[in-house]
Amino acid sequence: MLHHSVDCTLHQDVALSADSLSFMMEQECTTYSCRDYLNGDDDSRDDGSTTIIYNRDHCKNKITPADRMKIVDWCYDIVDQCQFERETVEIAMNIVDRFVSTNCASPSSQVDALHDRAQYQLVTLTALYISIKLNERVSFGSKDFAAASRGTYSVEEIEDMEMNILHGLSWRLCPPTSLQVGNQILSLMLPQVEKTTLEQGTWDLIRDEVAFQTENAVRDYYFTTQRPSTIATAAIINAIEQVNDQDYEYLMIALLGVLKDFAFDSYPVLLEARDQLNCLVNEKDESGVVMVSVTTGVPTLEASHNSSDIYNHHSMVQDKLEETMVSNSSPRSYSVVSTDSCDDSCATVYY
C-alpha cells in the first residue's frame, strides 16, 4: 500500500530512511528500470526467438509522447474524481512503460500497444485498474471498467490484458515512486535542517512543491527512462530554488550532504532533469495560462499524419463515479464498486 502520510514518512528513524533509500535506488536501477521505447529503432525488434519487421506505414502509427501525456492526464482526472492518491497513476504508468518496453511482454501485445492507440489505452486502463486494486481502499472491478467503456472493451479483454501484464512483468508491480524516494531524501535532510531556523512555512512549501513536481513528471515521456531518485532530486532542487537566500543555503547544504552518501546520477544529469522538470511545470498553453492542473475529460488519441485516424474514447468509469458519489459522498467507504451484487472481477489477488 502507498504511504499516504508525508509526516509519518519524514519522521522515520534516519537509519531506516537510509536503508529504505538504498533499497529503492537498487530497485530503480534493476527490476523497475525502463528503456526508451518510443525513440528506438522502428524497423525491427528481436524478442529472443524471432525478429519482427515493421513496415513503414505501421511505424508511422507509433504512439507518441503527446499520446502518452494525454492519457496520463486522463488517469489523473479519474483518480482525482475518486479521491485516490495521485501516486497511483505513477505506479500505473510505470507498469505501462515497462510492459510496452520489455522484451518479456507477449510480442503481439507489445507491438499492438506501440502501434495501435486503442490497444495502448487498453494497456493503460488495465494498468490503472491493477494499480488501484493494489494501492487503494476501493477497487473498480473489470466489469465496472468494461461497463463504463460502453462496449469499447469487454471484461475478457481487460482480464486477458491484466494477465498479459502480470506475466510480462513477472508480477513485479510495486515500483519505488519518485515521491517515495523524495520523502526519504527529505527525511535524511531533516536532521540538518532542524539545526537551522527556516522561515515559517518553508518546509511545508518544499514538501508540497516536491509532490506537485513529481506528479507532473509522470506526464512527460522524458522522465520515463529517468531514475525516480533523479526526478525526486530535480524536484527538490526546483523547490529549494523558490525560497529565500538564507533558507536556500541551509537546504542546499542538507541536500548535498545526502547526495554524496548515495549513488545518485551525476550532477549534469540531475541538473538536466531539473531544467526539464522546471520547463514542464511552468509550461504555458496558447492562452498563456500556466498549466497547474490536469485536463478534464477523456483523451482522443490522434495520429498526426492522418486526420481521419482518430480513436473516439468513451467516458470510462465516469458513470460509475457519478453513481458512487450519489450513493455516498466518500467512495473510500466501498470495498468494491460494482454493477453486480456479487462481483468476482476483482478476484485476482497479488502477493
Secondary structure, DSSP 8 states (H G I E B T S, - for coil): -----HHHHHTS-HHHHHHHHHHHHHHHHTTT-----SSS-SSEEE-SS-EEE--HHHHHT---HHHHHHHHHHHHHHHHHHT--THHHHHHHHHHHHHHH-TTS-HHHHHHHHH-HHHHHHHHHHHHHHHHHHH-S-EE-HHHHHHHTTTSS-HHHHHHHHHHHHHHTTT------HHHHHHHHHHHHHHHHTTS---TTHHHHHHHHHHHHHHHHTT-GGGGGS-HHHHHHHHHHHHHTTS-HHHHHHHHHHHHHHHTTTT---HHHHHHHHHHHHHHHT-B-TT--B--S---S----B-TT-TT-B-----TTHHHHHHHHHH-S-GGG-SEE-SSSS--TT-----
